[in-house]
Amino acid sequence: MTAPSTAPRFAHGVMTIHLDGDDVELFANVRASRTICRLYGGLNQAFTNTNAFDFDTLVNVVSAAAGRVGKAAEATAEAIFAEGVITVAPQVLLYLNFLAGGGKAPKSESVKADGEAAPSGEAG
């Protein structure tokens, strides 16, 4: 049996990531954008903090994107810690780009719309 992929999947304004054994849907919507912008004074600071592997920023962004509050947000913190900040931070950066782009999947040679790595020379 193979290990589940940690590559995010994209579909219709939703980016799905894998955290500590569970799939978590991160929604690119106005509510998430406003929440993150209010917490950090804009998406730029959220990008900066995520690049610095700031644990609280990772938890806040994932919680805002998944619509989690209270005990669910605390469970998100535990899941991020268990998955590893070094693993989650790049996914959160990808989500922030996804959010900034209005929920459209990134156009890149390394990620297809279904989250699988694209063969060399094939664009997503």
C-alpha positions in Angstrom: 0.0 0.0 0.0 1.4 3.4 -0.9 1.3 6.5 1.3 -1.3 9.1 0.5 -0.1 12.0 -1.6 0.7 15.2 0.2 0.3 17.2 -3.1 -2.8 19.5 -2.9 -5.7 19.0 -5.2 -7.7 21.8 -6.8 -11.4 21.9 -7.8 -13.9 24.8 -8.2 -12.4 27.2 -5.6 -11.4 24.5 -3.2 -7.9 23.3 -2.5 -7.7 20.0 -0.6 -4.6 19.2 1.5 -3.7 16.2 3.6 -3.1 16.9 7.3 -2.3 14.2 9.8 -4.3 11.5 8.0 -7.3 13.6 7.0 -8.2 15.6 3.9 -8.9 19.2 4.7 -10.7 21.4 2.2 -9.5 25.0 2.0 -12.0 27.3 0.4 -10.9 30.3 -1.6 -13.7 32.6 -0.9 -14.4 36.2 0.3 -14.8 35.1 4.0 -11.4 33.4 4.1 -9.8 36.4 2.3 -11.3 38.9 4.7 -10.4 36.9 7.8 -6.8 36.5 6.7 -6.5 40.1 5.6 -7.9 41.3 9.0 -5.5 39.2 10.9 -2.4 40.2 9.0 -3.2 43.6 7.4 -3.3 42.0 4.0 -2.2 38.9 2.2 1.3 40.1 1.8 2.0 39.8 5.5 0.4 36.3 5.6 2.8 35.3 2.7 5.8 36.7 4.7 4.9 35.0 7.9 4.3 31.7 6.1 7.7 32.0 4.4 9.1 32.4 7.9 7.4 29.1 9.0 5.3 31.0 11.6 3.2 28.3 13.2 0.4 30.6 14.3 0.0 31.9 10.8 -0.2 28.4 9.4 -2.9 27.5 11.9 -4.8 30.8 11.3 -4.7 30.5 7.5 -5.8 26.9 7.4 -8.5 27.5 10.0 -9.8 30.5 8.1 -9.7 28.7 4.8 -11.5 25.6 6.2 -14.0 27.6 8.2 -12.8 26.2 11.5 -13.2 27.9 14.9 -12.9 27.0 18.5 -12.1 23.3 19.2 -11.9 22.6 15.4 -9.2 25.3 15.1 -7.3 23.8 18.0 -7.5 20.4 16.3 -6.0 22.1 13.2 -3.0 23.3 15.2 -2.4 19.7 16.4 -2.8 18.3 12.9 -0.3 20.9 11.5 2.2 20.1 14.2 1.8 16.4 13.6 2.2 16.8 9.8 5.2 19.1 10.2 5.5 22.8 9.7 8.1 22.1 7.0 5.5 20.1 5.0 2.5 22.4 5.6 4.1 25.8 4.9 4.6 25.3 1.2 1.0 24.1 0.9 -0.2 27.2 2.7 1.8 29.4 0.4 0.2 27.6 -2.6 -3.2 28.2 -1.0 -2.5 31.9 -0.5 -1.6 32.2 -4.2 -4.8 30.2 -5.0 -6.8 32.6 -2.8 -5.1 35.7 -4.3 -6.0 34.4 -7.8 -9.7 34.1 -7.0 -9.8 30.4 -6.4 -8.3 29.4 -9.8 -5.8 26.6 -9.9 -2.2 27.7 -10.4 -0.9 27.5 -14.0 2.4 25.7 -13.4 4.4 22.9 -15.0 4.8 21.2 -11.6 1.2 20.9 -10.5 -1.8 19.7 -12.6 -5.4 20.6 -11.6 -5.8 17.2 -9.9 -2.7 17.8 -7.7 -0.4 15.2 -9.4 3.0 16.2 -10.7 2.9 16.9 -14.4 5.3 15.1 -16.7 8.2 17.1 -17.9 7.0 19.5 -20.6 3.3 19.2 -19.8 1.7 22.3 -18.4 -1.2 22.1 -15.9 
